[in-house]
Amino acid sequence: MDVTYKSHLKHPVFKVLSQFATEQQLDVYVIGGWVRDLLMGRPSNDIDILVLGDGAALAKACAQILRVKKVTVFKNFGTAHFRYKDLDVEFVGARKESYSPDSRKPQTSSGSLQDDQNRRDFTINSIAISLRKETYGQLIDPFNGRADLDKGLIRTPLDPIITFNDDPLRMLRAIRFATRFDFEIAANSLEAMKSQAERLQILSLERITDELNKIILTKQPSRGFKLLQATGLLDYFFPELLALQGVETREGKAHKDNFYHTLEVLDNIAQHTDNLWLRWAAILHDIAKPPTKRFDPQVGWTFHGHEELGAKMVPRIFKRLRLPLDQQMKYVQKLVRLHLRPIALVKGSVTDTAIRRLLHEAGDDIDDLMLLCNADITSKNEFKVKRYKQNFELVAEKLKQVDEKDRVRNFQPPVSGQLIMDTYQIGPCAEIGQIKSHIKDAILEGIIANDYSQAVQEMLRFGATLGLKVQRTPHLPE
């Protein structure tokens, strides 16, 4: 018996399960991710309990002893779950599985511990620890998963071709674990993934995107995307990103590989934020470069308008990948559309007018936009990168100064449509929109301050040029 693992099983859940298992003569184990994380020295609050018997019955019995009121039973999957203090505890009866070619949902039947470990995705997730009193804390590791943890290796318990053919989601999980833990994927597993890539087509895009988001949220997500590309998996759900790959040279002028540039930007921004949607903005910021690519003999390769077209592509990509089509999508769309604006300020003169317009359009997302644009500064020329970043700091300081002075972030023109109608005694019409737009532009251009009195005076002046006559003089503060 390995006393090291016994000493880690002090949580009341383990004590209760051990007592009940011993009394009822049940074989009960903790298995999977909790054991893996324990061996890696990582914290984990998700416990998978395996019983040679009825998982739901064990969950209910354990919950009663622990005074847990709610137990959720999933009859179709033969599992049960409850939450106890800081832990999510899931129960399942040991089973063996068989698959049909057109589905990743297996036919299951009761099985032994070995059957259950055989069906697991990777050796590092197949390790079990016994909870029976006689063998409490003993490690059961038939596939040498502990050794694979030491080697940093993702490997399937059985033939990887069969493993991935049965459930192609495991290919994405392999890449996710390799990216998360900075592990290597076994050579035969990588080859199996290439041969089974088309099996992704039987998966729902919701499941694919769920794994993709987990990859995106890792410390160095580029590693996951490179594996997705190398195995051919990316072709089946994200062709727009794959289209960025490659370098074309004409008349001695070449553009950079925008696929690898995008991954570099993603890694850069991952160092500063866990915001999933800001990371998605990094992934999509150059997504429209392939359709906007042109060659100009005078200047070389251009991608004019890729920010606008990219913003238009965002909803289509989000819809296909079953990503939310609400504020998160609009946020990503905005950042894609604006991602060149701060760079343009770095290259040119930083005028108050340009700063005001950028603040107005970016609103409360200005800091995230600046983070994205800073991450977008990639070059092998260290001097060039340093110079850009220094200029970027000047732009950031100018943004702060103008924002404090002019208050144009998310502002609405001080003159309302109702005030315009009351002043000229008119109903809804085009002139109201013209006046409001003119006042907004006057504020952004610095012609007038973001101030009610000045805005009213400008309304009266501009209204006269439109042929409008004042019927009711608006009140102005003393």
N, C-alpha and C positions, 0 to 999 in steps of 0.2 A: 504493500500500500504506500502511495506517495503522500506523505504527510503535508507536503507543500500545498497541494490542492485542497486537502481537507481543511487547512487553516484559512482558506479563502471562502469557505462555504458557511459563514457564520450568520448570514441574513436569516431572519425568521422564516422566510418562505422555504429555504432549504431545510431548516430544522423540522418544520411541520411536514414537509414532503417525505423526509427521511423517516420520521416517526410513523406516518401513515403507511408508507411503502413497506416498512418492516413488519408492522402489525398485520397488514393484509397480504403479506408475501408477494408483493409486486416488484417487478424490476422497473425502476424509475431512474432517468438520467437527465442531466442538464447537457444540452448539445448545441452545436452551431456557433453563432456569432458571439455569444457571451463567453464561451470557452475560448474561442479564438482571441477575443480581446483581452481576456484574463492572461493568456500566455504571452501576449504582446505588451502587457503592462498598460493597457488602455482602459479607461472607465467605460462601463456599459450599463444601461438601465433596461435593456431588453433581454428577457430570459425565455429560452425555448426549452420546454420540458417534454421529454419523450417517455412514454410508458408502454410497456408490453401489455396492452389492454385498451380499455375505454378512456380516451383522453378527456372527454367531456365529463364523465363521472368523477375522474380524479380532480378535475378543476373545481367541480361543485363541492366535493368533500373538503378540499384544501381551503376553499373560500369560506366555508362554514366555520372551520377551525379558526381562521384568521379574521372572522367577522367582516368579511367583504360581502356587501349586499348585492352587487351586480356582477353576474357572470354572463358573458355573451358566447353563445354556442353557434358555430357555423356547421350545420349538419351536412351540407354539400361537400365540405372539405374535411370533415371529421376532426375539426379543431375547436378549441374553446379558449377564451381570453378573459382575464380580469386585470385590473390595476390595483396594486397594493402599495400605498405610500409613493415612493419614488420609482417603483418598478412596473413595467409592463410584462405580464407573465402570460405566455401562450402554451397551451397543452395540445399534444397530438399523440394519437396511438401509433405505434410502430407499424409501417406499412411498406409494401412493395408496389411498384408502379409498372404499367404498360401503356404505350402511347399509340395513337393512330397517326398516319402521316399528315393529316390536314388540321391537327390541333395540338396545342401544347398542354391541354388539359388531360391528365392521365386517368386511366382506369386504375383504381386502387383496391387493394385487399390487405387484410391483416398480415403482418410479417414479423420477422425477428429483428433484433438490433442490427444484425449484419445486413439484412434486407434494407433497413432504413438508412444505414450509413452508405450503402451502395448507391442509393438513389440521390444522394446529396450532390450539389453542384461541384464543389471543389474539396480537395483533401483538407484544406485549412478550416473548412466548415463542417467536416465530418467527425471531428473529435468529440467524444462524449466523456462525461464524468459521472460515475455511479453515485446514487443517493441512498442506496440500501445501506443499512447500518453495518452489515458485515463487510461491505466493500466501499464504505463512504470515502469519497475523494479519489478513488482509483480512476486513472485515465485509461480510456479504451480508444486506441488510435491505430486501426488496422491498416491505414494507407499512409502512415508516416507523415501525417499533417503537421506534427510538431516540427519535424525536420524541415519541411517545406517552409514553415514560418521562419526558421533560422536562416534558410537559404534565400528567403524573399522570393518564393516561387508560387505561381498560380498553376495548379495542375488538377485535372479531373480524376476522381477515384477510378473510373472505368475508362473504356475506349472513348476519347474525346469526340470522335465522329458520331458515335451513338448518343453520347451525352448531349451534344449540341443539336443533333437531328431531332432528338426527342423533345427538347425544349430550347429553341433558339434564343430565348431571352438570356440564357446562361452565357452566351457569347458577349452580350453587352455587360453582364455582371462581371465577367472575367476582366474586361477592360476597365470597368469601374473600380474593382478591387485593386488592380494593378496600378491604376492612377492614384487612388486614395492612399495606398500603402507604399507606393514607389517600389512595387515588386515587378519581376519579370514574368511573362507568360511562357510556360513550357513550349518548346519548339513544336512538338507534335500537336499541341492544342492550337497554336497559331496557324499551322497548316490546315487543321480541321476547320477552323473558323473560315479560312479562305474558301474551302470546298463547300461549306455549308451556308455561306453568306446569303444565298437566295432564300433560305428558310426563314429569314426575317419577314418575308411577305405574309406569313401566317399570323404574325403578331399584330395586335392593335397598335395604332400610333400612340395611344395614351400610355401603353406600357413602355414603348420605345422612348418616348419623351421623358417619362419618369426617370428612366435610367440615364438618359442624356443630361437632364438637369442635375442629377447627382454627380456626374462627371464634371459638369461645368462648375460646380461648387467646390471642387477639390482645390488643393493648394497650387497645383500646376496642371491646369486642365488641358494645356496643349498636348501633353503626353497621351491623354485619352483620345484626342482627335487624330493624332498621328497614327495611333493604333487602329482607330476606326477607318482611316484612309488606307492604311497598309493591308488590312484584311478584306477590304472591299465592302465593308458593312455600310459605310457612309453613302455609297451609291444609292442605296435602297430607300433612304429617307431624307437626305439633305443634299440633293444634287447641286443646289445653288452655291453651297459652300465649296464643294469639290470643283466647281467651275472656275473658282479663283486661282486654281493651281496652274503653275506653268509660267515660263518666261519666253517672251517673243522678242527677237532682235531683228531690226530692219535698219539698213544704212548705218550700221555700227552703233545703233542706239537701242537699248533694252530697257524694259520696265522690270520692277522687282516682282518676285513671286508673291502675289497678294494673298494666297492661302497661308503661307508661312508668316507673312507680315501680320495677318489677322490673328494668328495664334500667338504671336509675340505680344500684340496689343492686349489680348485676353490675359496672358500671363502677367503682363505689367499691371493691369487693373486689378487682378486677383490678389496682388500684394497689398492692396489698399482697401478693398471692400468685399463683403460677403453678399452684397446686393445682387441677387440672381438676375434681375432685369437690367441692371447696369452692365453686368457681364454679357447679357444677351445683346445689348447695344454695341459692345465691343465686337462681338461675333458678326453683327450685321452692318457695321458702319461702312464697309466697302463692298457690300454684297452686290451692288449694281455696277461694279467696275467692268465685268465682262461685256455686258450689252452696251456700255457707253465708251468702250475703248476705240480710239481713233489714232492714226499716225499722221503727224504733221512734220514734214521734212525740216521745217525751221526750228521746231521746239522738241520734237520727238513724240513720245506717246502721251496722249491726253485722255482724261476720263471726265470730261465736262458734264456736269449735271448728275453725277452719280449719287450725290447726296439726296437730291429730290426724287430720282427714280428709286433709290434705295428705300426711302421713306414710304413710297407707294407699294413697294414689294413686301414690306413688313406685315401688313394684314393678311396677305395671301399665305405667307410662310407660317405665320402664327395659326391661321385657320387649319392648314394642312397638318401641322404638328400637334394640333389640339391644345395649343397654348391659349391662355385667356385672351379674349377679345375686348377687354374692358380698359381700365386706366393703365394697367401695366403695358398693354400693347401700345397705347397712345404715348406713354412715357418713352418707350423704346423708339417709336416712330419720330418723336420730337428730337431725341438725341441724335438719331441717324441724320435727320434733315439739317441739324445745326452743327454737326461735328466739324465742319471746315471753318466755321466763322471765327472762333478764337485763333485758329492757326493763321487765318488771313490777317488778323490784327497783329499777330506776332511779326508777320512778314512786312506789313505796311505801317502806316502811321496810326497811332492809337488816339483817335479823336473822341471827344466826349459824346458826339452824336452817334458814332458807331457803337460805343460802349452802352449808351442808353438803349439803342435798338436791340442789342443783344440781351441786355438785362430784361427788357420788356418781353421778348419772345421766349427766353428760357425760363423766366419766372423763378419759382422756388427750386427749379432743377439746375440752376446755373452752376452750383458747386459740383454736381455730378457731371455736368457737361465739361467743366474744366478738368475734372479728373480723367474723363475719357480722352480728351484732347491731349493731355499731358502724356497719357499712356500711348497715344498714337505717334509720338515722336520716337521713331525707330530708325537707326542708321548704323552702319559699321564705322562711320566717321565720328569718333568720340568728340572731336572738337565741335563738329556741327551740332551734335546732340546737346552738348553743354551750352552752346550759344543760344539754341532754341529754348532750352529750359530757363536760362537766365532772362530772356525776353518774355517768356511765359509768366515768370514771377512779376514782371513789370505790369503785364496785362491784368493779372490777378489783383494786384494792388490798386490799379486804376479802377477796376470793377468795384472794389470795396469803397473807394472814395466817391465815385459817382453815385453808387447806390445809396450811400449815407446822405449825400447832398440833394439828390433829385427825386428819390423815392419812386422810381419808375418800375420797379419789379412788380409784375402782376397788376399794375395800376389801371384803373378805368378813368376815362376823361372826366374831369370834375363837373362838366356840364352834362346833365342827363337829357335823354330824349324828351322827357316830359317837360323840362324847363324850356326847351326849344319850342315845343308845341304851344306852351302857354305864352311865351314871349311873342310869337308871330301869329298866334291863333290859327294854327294849321293842324290838320290831321296827319296821320302817318304818311310819309312821302319820302322820295329819294333825297330831298334836300336835308332831311334830318341826319341821314347817314353821312352825307357829304360834310356837314358841319362837324359832326363828331370825329370823323376821320381827319379833317383839317386840324382840329384842336389837338388830337393825339399826335399828329405829325409835328405840329408846332412845338409841343412839349419835348418830343424826342429829338427834334433838331436844335433845341435850346433857344428857340425864338422867344418863348414865354416859359415861366416857371410852372411847375405842377401845382398850381394855385387857383382856387375858385375865382377870385376877383379878376385875375389876368385872363382866365379862360372865358369868363363872361364878356369881357371887353373884346377878346378876339372873336367870340361868337357874333357880337354885334357888328364888328367890322366886316367879317367874312359874309355874314348874312346879307349885308347891304350889297355886296358884289354879286349875290345871287338874285337880287331884285326883291328881297323880302323886306316888308315894312314892320317895324316894331309896333305891336298893339298893346302890349303890357310890359312896362320896363321892369326887368328883374331886379330884385333887391340885392344891393351890394353892402357888405359889412362896412361899418365906419372905418 
